[in-house]
Amino acid sequence: MQQPLNGSVAFVTGGAQGLGEAICRSLGEAGARIVVADLQAERAEAMAEKLRHEGVEAVAVAVDVTDAGQADAALRRAAERFGRVDILVNNAAVDRTVPIEELTPEQWNRIIATNLTGPFVLSRLALPAMKQRRSGHIVNIVSTASKRAWANASAYHASKWGLLGFSHALHVEARPFGVKVLAVVSGGMRTPFLLDRFPDLDPGLLQDPRNVADTIRCLLQLPAETVVPEVMVIPMRETSWP
């Protein structure tokens, strides 16, 4: 039997567009209350307003996930508004597609900080309350970049391979306390993250981000006695995975 999401509180980073937007919409339709967390405050508020217009209880928080102080403040605001955070979705991510000799240390640090350190910081902050309640979900959006490698994405691969390892380690730590941790290995999606950077990319090779979001929604509703630590969701014509 599926567990209802009615009344649960979902904190979604990078929630203003792309996969984050799809996750906010899908979980909102399932009855969750949504915290749209995004680096761009105006985009976050616009997304939250769209959700409220659709009958979803939603608020926006501006947060740079690379800043531990901002992450702490954002989670505190969410808890003050809704009383708790039941679902943390670590979705925010950045990339820089250049050969390694053109990748500056500053760019490398920003990618690692956003894609890997950010999920660590937010998970570290959210987990104690979840453990105390003996319930909760942490969802880490990984990528097929955590399973194989292609050229000109060294920092992105390093961050996503690291995030997959971190997610499984956190699963081992959190499971005895009733907290579920899910790594979502997502294949290419029709989102600005890809389409804005690679205008020649064939959209037919990609998938609707809503398909990934709905998969997450389904797994969040599994019975309490069952946990899925990792799932791969790829397009039928995926080119980044055999």
N, C-alpha and C positions, 0 to 999 in steps of 0.2 A: 504494500500500500504506500502511495506517495505521501510524503510529509508536506503539509501546506506551508506556503511562504507568507500567508496572510499576516500582516503586522510585523514581520521581520524587518530588520534595518540593514540595508546593503550600502556599503561605502565603496564607490567605484572610482579608482584613479584613472586619469585620462578619459573621464566619462563624458566629455562634451562632444565627441565626434567619433567616427569610425566604429571599431569594435566596442569601445566603451559606451558609446551612445546606444548601440544595439543591446548591450547587456543591461543598461539602465531601463530601456523600454521593455525588454523581455521579463525582467524580474519585477518591474512595476506592474505589468499586466497580470502577473501571478499574485499580486497583492502585497509585494514588499514596499516598504518606504525607502526612498532612494536619496542618498547623499551623492550629488554629482561633484566629484573632486577633480579639479583641473588646474593646470598652470595658468590658463587664460580665464580670469575672473568673469569677463563679459560673456564668453562662450559658455561657461559653466552655468551662469544665471539664465542665459537664453535657453539652455537645455532643460534646466529645472522648470522654467516657465512652461515649456512645451509639455513636460510631463504633468504639471499641475492642470494644464488645460485639458489633458486627456484623463483627468480624474485620479492621477497618482499623487500621493503625498511626497513631495520632493523639496530639497533645499540644495543650495550650491555653496561650496567652499572653495576658495582659491588656495592652492597649495603647490609648492615646489617640493617634490618628493625627495630631492637631494638635500633638503634642509631639514634636519632632525627636529629643530624647534617648530618649524611650520607644520611638519607632520603631526607632532604632538598636539599643537593647537587645533589643527583641523579635526583630529579624532575627538578631542575634548568638546569642540563645538557640536559635533555630531551626537555625542553622548548627552550633552546638555539639551539638545533639541528633541531627541527621540528616546533618551533614557539608556541607550546601549547601542552597540554595533554587533550584529549577529553574523554578518557576511562581509569579509574584506576581500575585494577584488583588486589585486595588484596588476593593473593593465597598462599604466603609463610606460611609454618606451620611446627611445630616440635611436637614430642610426646616422652614420656618416659613411657613405659608400665611396671610398677612395683606397688606393694602394697604401700599404702600411707606411711607406716612406713619406707619404703625403699627410698621414694622420698625425696631428700634433698631440703631445701629451695632454694638453688641455681638453682636446676633443675626446681622447681616450677616457680621461677621468670623468667627463660629463656623461658619456655613454654608460660606463660602469656604475656611476653613481645613480643614474636614473633607473637603469634596467635591473640592477642587482642590489645595490646598497639600499635603494628606496624600499623595495619589498621587504628586505631584512628589517629596516627601521620600523616600518608600519606594522609588520607582523609582531615584532618584539613589543610594540606598544599595545597592540590589540589583544594579544594572546592571554595576558594575565586575567582579564575580566572574563574571557571565554572559558578559561580553565576553572575559574571560580564558579561559573554557572554550569560547568560541565556540558557545554554545547557551543557550537559555533562552526563557521566555515572560513577557511582562508583559501582563496583561489589565485593561483599564480599563472598569468598568461605567458607561456613560453613560446616556442616556435619550432618549426622543423630545423631552424638554425641551431638547435640544441642536439640534433641527431647527426648532422653531416655538415660539410663546409663548402662554401663557394668563395670565389675571389673577391677582394676589396671590401670585406666585411669583418675584419679581424676582431675589432672591439665588440661588435654586435654578437658574433659567435661566442666570444669569451663570456660576455654577460649572460647569454641565454643558456650556454652549457652550465655556467655557474648557478643560474636560477633553477634549472632542473635539479641539480644536485642539492641545492638548498631546500627546495620544495620537498624532496624525499626525506631529507634529514629532519625537517620540521614535522613531517607526517609521523615519523617514528617518535618524536618527542611529544607531540600533541595528542596522538591517538589514545594513550592511557587516560587522558582527562576528558574524553568525549568530544574533542575538537577534531574536525576533519580538514585535511589539507589536500588540495587537488591541483595538479599541474596539467594545464591545458596546452598540448602541443598542437598549435594551430598552423595550418597551411595557408597559402596565399589567399587574401581576401580583397574584395573590391572596396577598398578604403583609401582615404587620402594618404595614408602612410606609404602605400605603394604607388597609387595612381598619380599623385602629385609629383613624385620623384622620378617615376619611370613612365612618361607619357606614351611611349611606344609599346608598353606592355599590353598584351592581348587580354582584355577583361574576361574573355571566355575561358581562360586558363585558371581563373580565380573563382572564389565562392562568395556568396552573400554573407556578410558578417553575422547576419541574423541567425544563420544556421549554427554557427559556433556559439552564439549567445543562448540559443534554445537548448543546445546540448548541455551547457553549463546549468541552465535552469532545471533541466531534467535531473542531472546528477545531484543538485542541491536538494532535491526532493526525495532522494532515496531514503528508505527506512533507517532509523537510528542505528540499527545493528550492522549496517553495511557501509563501507567506504571504498571509493575508487581513488587511488593515489595519483593515477595518470591516465589521460585519455588523449588520443590523437584524432584531430578532425581536419581532413584535407579535402580539397576539391577532387572530383573524379579525374580531372585532367592535370592534377598536380605535377609540376615539373621539378620541385625542390625535394621530392621524396620518391624513391623507386616505386 
